Amino acid sequence: MCESYIGATEKSVARIRVSQAGQFIRSMFWIGCIGFGGGSALIPVIEKEIADRQGIDEKQNIDKDVVVASITPGALPVEIAASIGRRKFGIRGMIAGAVMMALPGALMTVALVAVLSVFQEKILSVVNMISIGVSVFILYLLFSYIRKMLKDCGEDGKHRKMKAIFLMLGVFVLSFFISSVQVLILAFFSIFFTRGNYSKKNLIILTGIISSYLLTHVQVFSFDLSGWHPVVDIVMGILGCYGIFCNIADTGWKREKNWGIIAKDVGTWVVFAAVFVVPVWFVNHEIMCFSGRGILSAWMSFGGGDAYMTIADGIFVGGGMITSQQYYNHIVPAVNVLPGSILCKTLAAAGYYTGWNLTQNIGVGLLFSIAGFGCSIAASCSIFMLAYHLYDYLITLQAFRIIRKWIRPIIGGLLMKIMVMLCLQNIGMVMTFMK
């Protein structure tokens, strides 16, 4: 009787786990369908759905995912979905979460790009109208995220809440002059270098470095100091590494790394990419060149979707794989009005046109788009999982504890810019329709 009871209990637990896995997969697909506004805009959506509504994971874990995704290249929402899936449902959950998050946008983009080649602006205007309504919903979610973040900071004291507000406003203003990733670079450098030690010496050096970074990266000044980019970047890298090494020496940080788990997670994504690419190789050998460039472009994609558009232009248009007309008249409009990761959508659409240009065959174009889709996910998640596991061992450092404490106000500042840009974009669409 006892054994039958234990067996029944185990079956019940297994059914609950399967049910949760199904809910997780459906949630990732749904979020992927409404993913307007960029990767950062989906952070509160994922948090509300996974932590608040379903209780699949905890907010602290998602905060960690956000930190790691913010400091690595790739598709941020896809990386977060993969991490949640890995943590709660293993390797299968990791793959399913990433694929379901990226799939809706990639499917719609490839379909729309194919249709746009025939109907062009007629279809695009319809999608624009739909995106306006969805953007209103996204704006509400972003506002709720910021309000809740400030409320949580207020629970730790009025002083911390005021600091969070000033930090968020500072990031918001700064984000109009430099890219989101450059804002994060400055934030992480400040934390790594000072380690929370705001002595007079550290503040003087920090002020000088940040001022130099802005002078060489912001293009609003009448003089051009962009030639000093490498010098400033190298100095920042050296000082940042110096701060980390000092932090390690101060804390006596020693932990063994489980390289087996790291190899398993990263290796899974290598196999995942091969599954998408190798079959296409038997159809057309050029897939190796395209997939290699696609993975490289994903690993270069610091700065979010807007920055990736520039990278894709240089690699695919500059490399002669697709034409400028195909890229700017079809791919760029499609990826900007449809939900989902810009990186995943762009690689899928670029794959379609690469295959078409090589063979003038729609079937080959679709095979290349599927391979591009797989490479975008594999490239993003492989580098993320590597950083995620290393982060687990680095979290004992003071610098990383500071990051966990202040990452949400920093993200809040970036979300404020997204809200402004969404409003301006929708106003522009409405004005266009009224003409």
C-alpha positions as CSV (number, residue, x, y, z in Angstrom):
1,M,0.0,0.0,0.0
2,C,2.8,2.3,0.9
3,E,4.5,1.6,-2.4
4,S,1.3,2.3,-4.4
5,Y,0.9,5.5,-2.5
6,I,4.5,6.6,-3.3
7,G,4.0,5.6,-7.0
8,A,0.8,7.6,-7.2
9,T,2.5,10.6,-5.7
10,E,5.4,10.4,-8.1
11,K,2.9,10.2,-11.0
12,S,1.1,13.2,-9.7
13,V,4.3,15.2,-9.4
14,A,5.3,14.2,-12.9
15,R,1.9,15.3,-14.3
16,I,2.3,18.7,-12.5
17,R,5.7,19.1,-14.0
18,V,4.5,18.2,-17.5
19,S,1.6,20.7,-17.1
20,Q,4.0,23.4,-16.0
21,A,6.2,22.7,-19.0
22,G,3.3,23.0,-21.3
23,Q,2.3,26.3,-19.7
24,F,5.9,27.6,-20.0
25,I,6.1,26.7,-23.7
26,R,2.7,28.3,-24.4
27,S,3.7,31.4,-22.5
28,M,7.0,31.8,-24.4
29,F,5.1,31.5,-27.7
30,W,2.5,34.1,-26.6
31,I,5.2,36.5,-25.4
32,G,7.0,36.0,-28.7
33,C,3.7,37.0,-30.5
34,I,3.4,40.3,-28.7
35,G,7.1,41.2,-28.5
36,F,6.9,44.7,-29.9
37,G,9.3,47.3,-28.5
38,G,12.6,45.5,-28.4
39,G,14.1,42.9,-26.1
40,S,14.2,45.1,-23.0
41,A,10.5,45.8,-23.4
42,L,9.7,42.1,-22.8
43,I,11.5,41.9,-19.5
44,P,8.4,43.0,-17.5
45,V,6.1,40.8,-19.7
46,I,8.3,37.7,-19.0
47,E,8.5,38.5,-15.3
48,K,4.7,39.0,-14.9
49,E,3.8,35.8,-16.8
50,I,6.5,33.5,-15.4
51,A,6.9,34.8,-11.8
52,D,3.6,36.5,-10.9
53,R,1.0,34.5,-12.9
54,Q,2.4,31.0,-13.1
55,G,4.9,30.9,-10.4
56,I,7.3,28.8,-12.5
57,D,10.3,30.8,-11.5
58,E,11.4,33.5,-9.1
59,K,12.0,37.2,-9.8
60,Q,15.5,37.0,-8.4
61,N,16.4,34.3,-10.9
62,I,14.9,36.4,-13.8
63,D,16.9,39.4,-12.5
64,K,20.1,37.4,-12.9
65,D,19.0,36.4,-16.4
66,V,18.6,40.0,-17.3
67,V,22.0,40.9,-15.9
68,V,23.8,38.2,-17.9
69,A,21.7,38.9,-21.1
70,S,22.6,42.6,-20.8
71,I,26.3,42.0,-20.8
72,T,26.4,39.4,-23.6
73,P,25.6,39.8,-27.3
74,G,22.6,38.1,-28.8
75,A,18.8,38.2,-28.6
76,L,17.9,39.2,-25.0
77,P,14.4,37.7,-24.7
78,V,15.5,34.4,-26.4
79,E,18.4,34.1,-23.9
80,I,16.1,34.7,-20.9
81,A,13.6,32.2,-22.2
82,A,16.4,29.6,-22.6
83,S,17.7,30.3,-19.1
84,I,14.3,29.9,-17.5
85,G,13.7,26.7,-19.4
86,R,17.1,25.2,-18.5
87,R,16.7,26.0,-14.8
88,K,13.2,24.6,-14.5
89,F,12.9,21.9,-17.1
90,G,16.4,20.9,-18.2
91,I,18.0,20.8,-21.6
92,R,14.6,20.3,-23.4
93,G,13.1,23.2,-21.6
94,M,16.1,25.4,-22.6
95,I,15.7,24.6,-26.3
96,A,11.9,24.8,-26.2
97,G,11.9,28.1,-24.4
98,A,14.3,29.8,-26.8
99,V,12.6,28.4,-29.9
100,M,9.1,29.3,-28.8
101,M,10.2,32.9,-28.0
102,A,11.9,33.4,-31.4
103,L,9.6,31.4,-33.6
104,P,6.5,33.7,-34.0
105,G,8.5,36.8,-35.1
106,A,10.7,34.8,-37.5
107,L,7.8,33.0,-39.1
108,M,5.9,36.2,-39.7
109,T,9.0,38.0,-40.9
110,V,9.8,35.4,-43.6
111,A,6.2,35.3,-44.7
112,L,5.9,39.1,-44.8
113,V,9.2,39.5,-46.7
114,A,8.0,37.1,-49.3
115,V,4.6,38.9,-49.6
116,L,6.2,42.4,-49.6
117,S,8.2,41.5,-52.7
118,V,4.9,41.4,-54.5
119,F,2.5,43.8,-52.6
120,Q,5.0,45.9,-50.7
121,E,3.5,49.0,-48.9
122,K,-0.1,47.8,-49.0
123,I,0.6,44.9,-46.6
124,L,3.1,47.0,-44.6
125,S,0.4,49.7,-43.8
126,V,-1.9,47.0,-42.3
127,V,0.9,45.6,-40.1
128,N,1.6,49.2,-38.9
129,M,-2.0,49.6,-37.8
130,I,-1.9,46.4,-35.8
131,S,1.4,47.3,-34.2
132,I,-0.1,50.6,-32.9
133,G,-2.7,48.8,-30.8
134,V,-0.1,46.3,-29.4
135,S,2.3,49.2,-28.6
136,V,-0.3,50.7,-26.3
137,F,-0.4,47.4,-24.3
138,I,3.4,47.3,-24.2
139,L,3.5,50.9,-22.9
140,Y,1.2,49.9,-20.0
141,L,3.4,47.0,-19.1
142,L,6.5,49.1,-19.1
143,F,4.9,51.7,-16.9
144,S,3.8,49.0,-14.5
145,Y,7.3,47.5,-14.4
146,I,8.9,50.8,-13.5
147,R,6.3,51.6,-10.9
148,K,6.7,48.2,-9.2
149,M,10.5,48.5,-9.3
150,L,10.4,51.9,-7.5
151,K,7.9,50.5,-5.0
152,D,10.3,47.6,-4.3
153,C,13.2,50.0,-3.8
154,G,11.0,52.1,-1.5
155,E,10.6,49.1,0.8
156,D,14.4,49.2,1.4
157,G,14.2,52.8,2.5
158,K,13.5,56.2,1.1
159,H,17.2,56.9,0.5
160,R,17.5,53.9,-1.8
161,K,14.4,54.9,-3.7
162,M,15.7,58.4,-4.4
163,K,19.0,56.9,-5.6
164,A,17.1,54.6,-7.9
165,I,15.1,57.5,-9.3
166,F,18.2,59.6,-10.0
167,L,20.0,56.6,-11.5
168,M,17.0,55.8,-13.7
169,L,16.7,59.4,-14.9
170,G,20.4,59.6,-15.6
171,V,20.3,56.5,-17.7
172,F,17.2,57.8,-19.5
173,V,18.9,61.1,-20.5
174,L,22.2,59.4,-21.4
175,S,20.5,56.8,-23.6
176,F,19.6,59.6,-26.1
177,F,23.3,60.3,-26.8
178,I,24.8,56.8,-26.8
179,S,23.4,53.3,-27.4
180,S,21.9,51.1,-24.7
181,V,24.9,48.8,-24.7
182,Q,27.2,51.9,-24.3
183,V,25.2,53.0,-21.3
184,L,25.6,49.5,-19.8
185,I,29.3,49.5,-20.6
186,L,29.7,52.7,-18.6
187,A,27.5,51.3,-15.7
188,F,29.4,48.0,-15.5
189,F,32.8,49.8,-15.8
190,S,31.9,52.1,-13.0
191,I,31.0,49.2,-10.8
192,F,33.9,47.0,-11.7
193,F,36.5,49.8,-11.2
194,T,35.2,51.2,-8.0
195,R,33.8,48.0,-6.4
196,G,31.6,50.3,-4.3
197,N,34.7,52.2,-3.0
198,Y,33.9,55.8,-3.9
199,S,37.1,57.4,-2.6
200,K,38.3,60.7,-3.9
201,K,41.0,59.0,-6.1
202,N,38.5,56.6,-7.6
203,L,35.9,59.3,-8.3
204,I,38.5,61.5,-10.1
205,I,39.7,58.7,-12.3
206,L,36.1,57.5,-12.9
207,T,34.9,61.1,-13.9
208,G,37.9,61.4,-16.3
209,I,37.3,58.1,-18.0
210,I,33.5,58.6,-18.4
211,S,34.1,62.1,-19.8
212,S,36.6,60.8,-22.3
213,Y,34.3,58.0,-23.3
214,L,31.5,60.4,-24.0
215,L,33.7,62.9,-25.9
216,T,34.9,60.1,-28.2
217,H,31.6,58.4,-28.7
218,V,28.9,61.1,-28.8
219,Q,28.6,62.7,-32.2
220,V,26.9,66.0,-31.1
221,F,30.2,67.9,-30.5
222,S,31.7,70.2,-33.1
223,F,35.0,68.4,-32.9
224,D,35.7,64.8,-33.9
225,L,37.6,62.7,-31.4
226,S,36.4,59.3,-32.7
227,G,39.9,58.4,-33.6
228,W,40.6,58.1,-29.8
229,H,37.9,55.3,-29.5
230,P,40.4,52.4,-29.2
231,V,42.6,54.2,-26.7
232,V,39.7,55.0,-24.3
233,D,38.2,51.5,-24.8
234,I,41.5,49.8,-24.0
235,V,42.1,52.0,-20.9
236,M,38.6,51.2,-19.7
237,G,39.2,47.5,-20.3
238,I,42.4,47.6,-18.3
239,L,41.0,49.5,-15.4
240,G,37.9,47.3,-15.3
241,C,40.0,44.1,-15.2
242,Y,42.2,45.7,-12.6
243,G,39.1,46.4,-10.4
244,I,37.9,42.8,-10.8
245,F,41.3,41.3,-10.0
246,C,41.6,43.6,-6.9
247,N,38.1,42.5,-5.9
248,I,39.1,38.8,-6.2
249,A,42.3,39.5,-4.1
250,D,40.3,41.3,-1.5
251,T,37.6,38.6,-1.1
252,G,39.9,35.6,-1.5
253,W,37.4,34.2,-4.1
254,K,38.0,30.5,-4.7
255,R,35.4,28.2,-6.2
256,E,35.6,25.2,-8.5
257,K,33.9,25.4,-11.8
258,N,31.8,22.6,-13.1
259,W,33.2,22.5,-16.6
260,G,31.1,19.4,-17.4
261,I,27.8,21.4,-17.0
262,I,29.2,24.3,-19.0
263,A,30.4,22.0,-21.8
264,K,27.0,20.3,-21.8
265,D,25.0,23.5,-22.1
266,V,27.2,25.2,-24.7
267,G,27.7,21.9,-26.6
268,T,23.9,21.5,-26.8
269,W,23.7,24.7,-28.8
270,V,26.6,23.7,-31.1
271,V,24.6,20.5,-31.9
272,F,21.5,22.6,-32.3
273,A,23.1,24.8,-34.9
274,A,24.5,21.8,-36.7
275,V,21.0,20.2,-36.9
276,F,19.7,23.3,-38.7
277,V,22.8,23.8,-41.0
278,V,24.1,20.4,-42.0
279,P,21.0,19.2,-43.8
280,V,21.0,22.3,-45.9
281,W,24.6,21.8,-46.8
282,F,23.6,18.7,-48.9
283,V,21.3,21.1,-50.9
284,N,23.7,24.0,-51.3
285,H,27.3,24.3,-49.9
286,E,27.0,28.1,-49.6
287,I,25.0,27.6,-46.4
288,M,28.3,27.2,-44.5
289,C,29.4,30.7,-45.5
290,F,26.0,32.2,-44.6
291,S,25.7,30.4,-41.3
292,G,29.3,31.3,-40.3
293,R,28.6,35.0,-41.1
294,G,25.3,34.8,-39.3
295,I,26.8,33.4,-36.1
296,L,29.6,36.0,-36.3
297,S,27.1,38.8,-36.7
298,A,25.1,37.6,-33.6
299,W,28.3,37.5,-31.5
300,M,29.0,41.1,-32.6
301,S,25.5,42.3,-31.8
302,F,26.2,44.4,-28.7
303,G,23.8,47.3,-28.6
304,G,20.4,45.7,-29.2
305,G,18.4,45.4,-32.4
306,D,19.1,48.8,-33.8
307,A,22.8,48.1,-33.6
308,Y,22.4,44.7,-35.2
309,M,20.7,46.3,-38.3
310,T,24.0,48.0,-39.0
311,I,26.0,44.9,-38.4
312,A,23.8,42.9,-40.7
313,D,24.1,45.5,-43.4
314,G,27.9,45.3,-43.4
315,I,28.0,41.5,-43.3
316,F,25.2,40.5,-45.7
317,V,24.8,43.5,-48.0
318,G,28.4,44.5,-47.9
319,G,29.3,40.8,-48.4
320,G,27.2,40.6,-51.5
321,M,24.8,38.0,-50.2
322,I,21.7,40.1,-50.5
323,T,21.0,43.4,-52.3
324,S,20.6,46.8,-50.7
325,Q,17.0,46.9,-52.1
326,Q,16.1,43.6,-50.6
327,Y,17.5,44.6,-47.2
328,Y,16.2,48.2,-46.9
329,N,12.9,47.9,-48.9
330,H,11.8,44.5,-47.5
331,I,13.8,43.2,-44.5
332,V,14.2,46.4,-42.5
333,P,10.5,47.5,-42.6
334,A,9.4,43.9,-41.9
335,V,11.6,43.4,-38.8
336,N,10.7,46.8,-37.4
337,V,6.9,46.4,-37.5
338,L,6.7,42.7,-36.4
339,P,7.1,41.3,-32.9
340,G,10.1,39.3,-31.7
341,S,13.9,39.6,-31.6
342,I,15.3,41.8,-34.4
343,L,18.4,39.5,-34.6
344,C,16.4,36.3,-35.1
345,K,14.0,37.9,-37.6
346,T,16.8,39.5,-39.6
347,L,18.9,36.4,-39.9
348,A,15.9,34.4,-41.0
349,A,14.9,36.9,-43.6
350,A,18.5,37.3,-44.8
351,G,18.7,33.6,-45.1
352,Y,15.6,33.6,-47.3
353,Y,17.0,36.1,-49.7
354,T,20.5,34.5,-49.7
355,G,19.0,31.2,-50.7
356,W,16.8,32.9,-53.3
357,N,19.6,34.9,-54.8
358,L,21.8,31.8,-55.1
359,T,19.3,29.5,-56.8
360,Q,16.1,31.5,-57.7
361,N,14.3,28.8,-55.8
362,I,11.8,29.5,-53.0
363,G,12.4,26.1,-51.4
364,V,16.1,26.8,-51.0
365,G,15.3,30.2,-49.7
366,L,13.1,28.7,-47.0
367,L,15.8,26.2,-46.1
368,F,18.3,29.0,-45.7
369,S,15.9,31.0,-43.6
370,I,15.4,28.0,-41.3
371,A,19.2,27.6,-41.0
372,G,19.5,31.4,-40.2
373,F,16.8,31.1,-37.6
374,G,18.6,28.2,-35.9
375,C,22.0,30.0,-36.0
376,S,20.5,33.1,-34.4
377,I,19.2,31.1,-31.4
378,A,22.4,28.9,-31.1
379,A,24.8,31.9,-31.3
380,S,22.8,33.9,-28.7
381,C,22.2,31.1,-26.2
382,S,25.7,29.5,-26.4
383,I,27.5,32.7,-25.4
384,F,24.7,33.4,-22.8
385,M,25.0,30.0,-21.1
386,L,28.8,30.3,-20.9
387,A,28.5,33.7,-19.3
388,Y,25.6,32.5,-17.0
389,H,27.7,29.7,-15.5
390,L,30.7,31.9,-15.0
391,Y,28.5,34.5,-13.4
392,D,27.4,31.9,-10.9
393,Y,31.0,31.8,-9.7
394,L,31.6,35.5,-9.9
395,I,28.6,36.5,-7.8
396,T,30.7,36.2,-4.7
397,L,32.5,39.3,-5.7
398,Q,31.3,42.7,-4.4
399,A,31.1,44.2,-7.9
400,F,28.6,41.6,-9.0
401,R,26.5,42.1,-5.8
402,I,26.3,45.8,-6.7
403,I,25.1,44.9,-10.2
404,R,22.3,42.8,-8.9
405,K,21.3,45.6,-6.6
406,W,21.1,48.3,-9.2
407,I,20.4,46.5,-12.5
408,R,16.6,47.1,-12.3
409,P,16.8,50.9,-12.1
410,I,19.3,50.9,-14.9
411,I,17.0,48.8,-17.0
412,G,14.1,51.1,-16.0
413,G,16.0,54.1,-17.5
414,L,16.4,52.2,-20.8
415,L,12.7,51.2,-20.7
416,M,11.8,54.9,-20.4
417,K,13.5,55.6,-23.6
418,I,11.7,52.7,-25.3
419,M,8.4,54.2,-24.1
420,V,9.3,57.6,-25.6
421,M,10.4,56.0,-28.9
422,L,7.3,53.8,-29.1
423,C,5.1,56.9,-28.6
424,L,6.9,58.9,-31.3
425,Q,6.8,55.9,-33.7
426,N,3.1,55.5,-33.2
427,I,2.4,59.2,-33.6
428,G,4.4,59.2,-36.8
429,M,2.3,56.2,-38.1
430,V,-0.9,57.9,-37.3
431,M,0.2,61.1,-39.0
432,T,1.1,59.1,-42.1
433,F,-2.3,57.4,-42.2
434,M,-4.1,60.8,-41.8
435,K,-2.3,62.3,-44.9
